Amino acid sequence: MMRFPVIVQAFLRWAETAKAAERAAAAKALVRAYLQSTLFGEQRKAAMIAITHLLDDPSPVVRLGLAEALAVSAEAPRAIVLSLAQDQSEIAATVLASSPVLLDADLIDLIGRGDVCTRAAIAARTGLSAPVAAAVAEVGEPEVISVLLENGTARIGRISLRRMAERFAAEAAIRAALLERGDLPADARHILVAELGNALAELDLVRNVIGGLRMRRLTREICELAAVVIAGTAARDELPELVEHMRASGRLTPAFLMQALCAGRIEFFAEAIRNLSGLEERRVRSILATGRMHAVRALFESVGLARDVSVLFVEAVMLWREAGRSDDIKGESEIAATLVRRFRDRVPPHSTAGELLDIVERAEIDRQRRAARDYVGSMILEAA
């Protein structure tokens, strides 16, 4: 019986003249023999030399055969797999998508140095780790991000989801995929909703039907309404990031804060005042919950609210306190209506306070109309 090293020598001589398809089939057979541990000692060393030699085969068909034979094996030679991972796209993707011998550090390095196909193959890996997903989120192209979001086994952290929202809010498919996720951070959700509003405002059909100026106003109001909803559904530990994001983007306006307060987003409102005032959270919550009227007003004026506006916020806080002590005021509808009723004749109509009351009143009217539509819709469904 011939010794295997001699067979390997014959294989290498034969490979010089064999067709590419024949060499690819032989390469797969050689790899299977190596991985099945049927070779020992000098035989195994000789087989490794032959496999390494095939990395330089001029035909991509042969190198692809190697990649396919090695892709899913935990026993595959690491040096060979790393070399294949840096080959042309189809070959590299074969091992990048599944090889268990590639470490997170390898994948992160290849994400930075590779092309879109490299990154997409890595993004599709089963059980993709959070650090690798973070690298994809940071540099991946839109199509790569789509692959990552479709990978149900990938562990994607909140920071990575936020980064994807920041980078690709304008991409409709990515925006939709992110908004469908239950683990999307509140600040990232707000980024996407705001961009969705912008996208709707730019549609020619919408602009022609509604008009540019009115569309911009409606878009702003819809985005603010959505932000109020997000503020009310965000987990408490998400609030600091959400508030900071909104502050940095210039969205913590008196109008928005008043809408949030009237809507009963007390946790969010308290965090916003803490952020703007720089005071400790416990101090802010204490003032809002039990502080005297002048202390509450001083708190609001410390964040830049003018006196005529701060008194409206103080009144809204006192109304919520009253709501907590009795059944006379039932919720956000009564808060807004009572605030408007008490101050409508006390502030100039075109002043800042007057404009703020207008916003509160419009928001309450819109809320009532939505509630009526929902009620009628439910009645129709029940009658059907």
Order of alpha helices (4+ residues) and beta strands (2+ residues): alpha-alpha-alpha-alpha-alpha-alpha-alpha-alpha-alpha-alpha-alpha-alpha-alpha-alpha-alpha-alpha-alpha-alpha-alpha-alpha-alpha-alpha-alpha
